[in-house]
Amino acid sequence: MSTASFQEDIARPKQPPQPVAPLPEQLGAARRFFAGLWKRVRDLIEIITASPTAVVGLIMVLFWVFVAVFAPLITTYSPLEQDYKAINQPPSAAHILGTDQLGRDVWSRLAYGARTILTLGPASVLVAFLLGIALGLPSGYYGGAIDETVMRILDALMAFPTILLYMIIISAVGPSHFNVVIAIAIGGAPGIARLVRALTMDIRTREYVAAAKLRGDSDFTIMVREILPNCRGPLIVDFLMRIGYAAFYIGTLGFLGLGLPPPTPDWGGMVQQGHNHMMANVWPVLSATLAIITLVIGLNMFADGVREESMRYQ
């Protein structure tokens, strides 16, 4: 290259780099992913709307979700604020559900307590599912000694009555948000592991699993990519049903004094703290009891409706 040509190249203004267009394969994969996601969402909406039971249950649950999310906007008082001049007051314009034995606004404690139960319930079930899948998937896939060992451990846990097992765990480690989640997760994991194991033992004999083995896929890849996705239908329904059970047990632990430590707003704790003052004021106990009942019934109705409609689609 001559000196003049070199100088021309140096003097020529540099063009900004042009953006690289996405590859057609990448665009196609993205479209397929979002199309598949939208199809699943559409199918779920169709299943829910086809079941009156699921619709009613969903409305009941969404009511408490709305209360939990917008608690600061729909309440006037702090759930911890005490007014010793307004102890055990009936419903009034100032306190729409009255006050408890410490002068705290019942509606505020109910609204903020919804946050607690709607957070701890799904969290505990999610942890239980992670434990159950981690135990049930390899147990059902490998069988033999692994299956026998895991099942005997789970049988030992399931020999305890559920609430007794929760009481033992909470009594040993102390009441707290984290410990309640762990206790309910440990109690729920054996049943989930058994469900995952049964589904895995059925799916591992399918042709696409044999094809994956012929491709040289590892056991972990086969379990995660081939078996687990084909278990999602029954697992989703079971997940929804267990949230209702978890909400019930959280309330029960609170009533037994093994739930969240006071003064945390807790529906079960409201019943436990207010039952000694029912002759003076029944509203704290009645409000918290109805809240637990409506939430648990709503969750169970939603799960039952989804289960019934999903079985028709199969």
C-alpha positions in Angstrom: 0.0 0.0 0.0 1.4 3.5 -1.0 1.9 6.3 1.5 -0.9 8.4 -0.1 -3.4 5.5 0.2 -2.4 4.9 3.8 -2.9 8.6 4.6 -6.3 8.6 2.8 -7.4 5.7 5.0 -6.3 7.5 8.2 -8.1 10.8 7.1 -11.3 9.0 6.1 -13.9 9.3 8.8 -14.7 6.1 10.6 -18.2 4.7 10.2 -20.0 3.7 13.3 -20.3 0.0 13.8 -23.6 -1.4 12.3 -25.8 -3.3 14.7 -25.8 -7.0 14.1 -29.2 -8.2 13.1 -30.5 -11.2 15.1 -30.2 -14.5 13.5 -33.4 -15.9 12.0 -32.9 -19.0 14.2 -32.8 -16.8 17.3 -35.9 -14.9 16.3 -37.7 -18.2 15.5 -36.7 -19.7 18.9 -37.9 -16.5 20.7 -41.2 -16.6 18.8 -41.8 -20.2 19.6 -41.0 -19.6 23.3 -43.5 -16.8 23.7 -46.1 -18.6 21.5 -45.8 -21.6 23.8 -46.0 -19.4 26.9 -49.0 -17.6 25.7 -50.7 -20.9 24.8 -50.2 -22.2 28.3 -51.5 -19.0 29.8 -54.5 -19.1 27.5 -55.2 -22.8 28.3 -55.0 -22.0 32.1 -57.5 -19.1 31.7 -59.8 -21.3 29.7 -59.6 -24.0 32.4 -60.3 -21.5 35.2 -63.2 -19.8 33.4 -64.8 -23.1 32.5 -65.2 -24.0 36.2 -67.6 -22.0 38.3 -65.9 -23.5 41.4 -62.5 -22.2 40.3 -63.9 -18.8 39.5 -65.6 -18.4 42.9 -62.5 -19.7 44.7 -60.3 -17.3 42.7 -62.5 -14.3 43.6 -62.2 -15.2 47.3 -58.4 -15.5 47.1 -58.0 -12.3 45.0 -60.0 -10.4 47.7 -57.4 -11.2 50.3 -54.6 -10.6 47.9 -56.0 -7.1 47.2 -56.3 -6.5 51.0 -52.7 -7.6 51.5 -51.2 -5.6 48.7 -53.1 -2.4 49.5 -53.1 -2.7 53.3 -51.4 0.7 53.8 -54.0 2.4 51.7 -57.2 0.7 53.1 -56.3 1.0 56.8 -56.1 4.0 59.0 -54.0 2.7 61.9 -50.8 0.8 62.3 -51.4 -2.8 63.2 -49.0 -2.3 66.2 -50.6 0.9 67.4 -52.1 0.6 70.9 -54.8 2.8 72.3 -55.5 2.0 76.0 -58.5 4.3 75.9 -60.2 2.1 73.3 -59.8 -1.5 74.6 -62.2 -4.2 73.4 -64.4 -1.7 71.5 -67.1 -2.9 69.1 -67.2 -1.9 65.5 -67.6 1.9 65.0 -66.9 4.6 62.5 -63.3 5.0 63.9 -62.7 1.2 64.0 -64.8 -0.7 61.4 -64.1 -4.1 63.1 -63.5 -2.8 66.6 -60.3 -3.1 68.7 -58.7 -5.9 70.6 -57.7 -6.4 74.2 -54.7 -4.0 73.7 -56.7 -1.3 71.9 -55.2 -2.3 68.4 -57.4 -1.8 65.4 -58.7 -5.3 64.3 -59.1 -4.4 60.6 -55.5 -3.2 60.4 -54.2 -6.4 62.0 -56.4 -8.4 59.7 -55.2 -6.6 56.6 -51.5 -6.8 57.5 -52.0 -10.4 58.7 -53.1 -11.3 55.2 -49.6 -10.3 54.0 -48.1 -12.8 56.4 -50.2 -15.8 55.6 -50.2 -15.1 51.8 -46.4 -14.9 51.9 -45.5 -17.8 54.2 -48.1 -20.2 52.7 -46.7 -20.2 49.1 -43.1 -19.9 50.4 -43.5 -23.0 52.6 -45.1 -25.0 49.8 -42.4 -24.0 47.3 -39.7 -25.2 49.7 -41.6 -28.4 50.2 -41.8 -29.0 46.5 -38.1 -28.4 46.1 -37.4 -30.9 48.8 -39.9 -33.4 47.4 -38.7 -33.2 43.9 -35.1 -33.5 45.0 -36.0 -36.7 46.9 -38.7 -38.2 44.7 -37.1 -37.7 41.3 -33.9 -39.8 41.8 -35.8 -42.3 43.9 -38.3 -43.0 41.1 -35.7 -42.9 38.4 -33.1 -45.2 39.9 -35.2 -47.4 42.1 -33.4 -50.2 44.0 -31.5 -49.3 47.2 -31.8 -45.5 46.6 -35.6 -45.8 46.4 -35.8 -48.1 49.4 -33.7 -45.8 51.6 -35.5 -42.6 50.7 -39.0 -44.2 51.1 -38.2 -45.6 54.6 -37.0 -42.1 55.7 -40.2 -40.5 54.3 -42.3 -43.2 56.0 -40.8 -42.4 59.3 -41.7 -38.7 58.8 -45.2 -39.5 57.7 -45.8 -41.7 60.8 -46.1 -38.5 62.8 -49.4 -36.6 62.7 -48.8 -33.5 60.7 -49.6 -30.9 63.3 -47.6 -32.9 65.9 -44.6 -32.8 63.6 -45.0 -29.1 63.2 -45.2 -28.6 66.9 -42.1 -30.7 67.5 -40.1 -28.7 65.0 -41.3 -25.3 66.1 -40.8 -26.2 69.8 -37.2 -27.2 69.0 -36.1 -24.2 66.9 -38.5 -21.5 68.2 -41.2 -19.5 66.5 -40.2 -17.2 63.6 -41.1 -16.6 59.9 -38.3 -18.8 58.7 -38.9 -21.6 61.1 -42.6 -21.8 60.3 -41.7 -22.1 56.6 -39.2 -24.8 57.3 -41.5 -26.7 59.5 -44.4 -26.8 57.0 -41.9 -27.6 54.2 -40.6 -30.6 56.1 -44.1 -31.8 56.9 -45.2 -31.5 53.3 -42.1 -32.8 51.5 -42.8 -36.6 52.0 -46.2 -36.5 50.3 -44.8 -34.5 47.4 -41.8 -36.9 47.1 -44.2 -39.8 46.9 -46.2 -38.1 44.1 -43.0 -37.3 42.2 -41.7 -40.8 42.6 -44.9 -42.4 41.3 -45.0 -40.1 38.3 -41.3 -40.7 37.6 -41.6 -44.5 37.7 -44.4 -44.2 35.1 -42.6 -41.7 32.8 -39.2 -43.4 32.9 -40.5 -46.2 30.7 -41.6 -43.9 27.9 -40.0 -43.9 24.5 -38.7 -40.4 24.6 -36.8 -41.3 27.8 -35.2 -44.3 26.0 -34.3 -42.0 23.0 -32.6 -39.6 25.4 -30.5 -42.4 26.8 -29.5 -43.5 23.3 -28.4 -39.9 22.6 -26.1 -40.2 25.5 -27.8 -37.7 27.8 -26.8 -37.9 31.4 -29.2 -39.1 34.1 -29.5 -35.6 35.5 -30.4 -34.2 32.1 -33.0 -36.8 31.5 -34.6 -36.2 34.9 -34.7 -32.5 34.5 -35.5 -32.1 30.7 -37.5 -35.2 30.0 -39.2 -36.4 33.1 -39.9 -33.4 35.3 -41.6 -31.3 32.6 -44.0 -34.1 32.0 -45.0 -34.2 35.7 -46.0 -30.5 35.7 -49.8 -31.1 35.4 -50.4 -33.1 38.5 -47.7 -31.1 40.4 -49.3 -27.8 39.6 -52.7 -29.0 40.9 -51.1 -30.4 44.0 -49.2 -27.2 44.6 -52.4 -25.2 44.5 -54.1 -27.5 47.0 -51.2 -27.5 49.4 -51.2 -23.7 49.7 -54.7 -24.0 51.3 -53.4 -26.6 53.7 -50.4 -24.5 54.5 -52.6 -21.4 55.3 -54.7 -23.6 57.6 -51.6 -24.9 59.4 -50.1 -21.5 59.8 -53.3 -20.3 61.4 -53.3 -23.4 63.7 -49.8 -22.9 64.8 -50.6 -19.3 65.6 -53.6 -20.4 67.7 -51.3 -22.8 69.6 -48.8 -20.1 70.3 -46.2 -21.6 68.0 -46.7 -19.3 65.0 -45.2 -15.9 64.6 -44.0 -14.1 67.7 -46.1 -11.2 68.9 -46.8 -8.4 68.1 -46.6 -9.6 64.5 -50.1 -9.5 62.9 -51.1 -13.1 62.6 -54.6 -14.4 62.1 -54.1 -17.5 64.2 -52.4 -15.4 66.9 -55.4 -13.0 66.8 -57.7 -15.9 67.6 -55.4 -17.2 70.4 -54.9 -13.8 72.0 -58.6 -12.9 71.8 -60.4 -16.0 72.9 -59.8 -15.2 76.6 -61.7 -11.9 76.0 -64.6 -13.2 73.9 -67.2 -12.4 76.6 -66.1 -8.7 76.4 -65.5 -8.5 72.6 -65.9 -11.3 70.1 -64.9 -9.3 67.0 -61.1 -10.0 67.0 -61.7 -13.8 67.2 -64.7 -13.8 64.8 -62.9 -11.6 62.2 -59.7 -13.7 62.2 -61.6 -17.0 62.1 -63.7 -15.9 59.1 -60.6 -14.7 57.4 -58.9 -18.0 57.7 -62.0 -19.9 56.7 -62.6 -17.8 53.6 -59.0 -17.9 52.4 -58.6 -21.7 52.9 -62.0 -22.4 51.3 -61.2 -20.1 48.4 -57.8 -21.8 47.8 -59.3 -25.3 47.9 -62.2 -24.4 45.6 -59.8 -22.9 43.1 -57.5 -25.9 43.2 -60.5 -28.4 43.0 -61.9 -26.5 40.0 -58.6 -26.4 38.2 -58.1 -30.2 38.9 -61.5 -31.2 37.6 -61.2 -29.1 34.4 -57.7 -30.2 33.8 -58.8 -33.9 34.0 -61.3 -33.2 31.2 -58.6 -31.8 29.0 -56.5 -34.9 29.3 
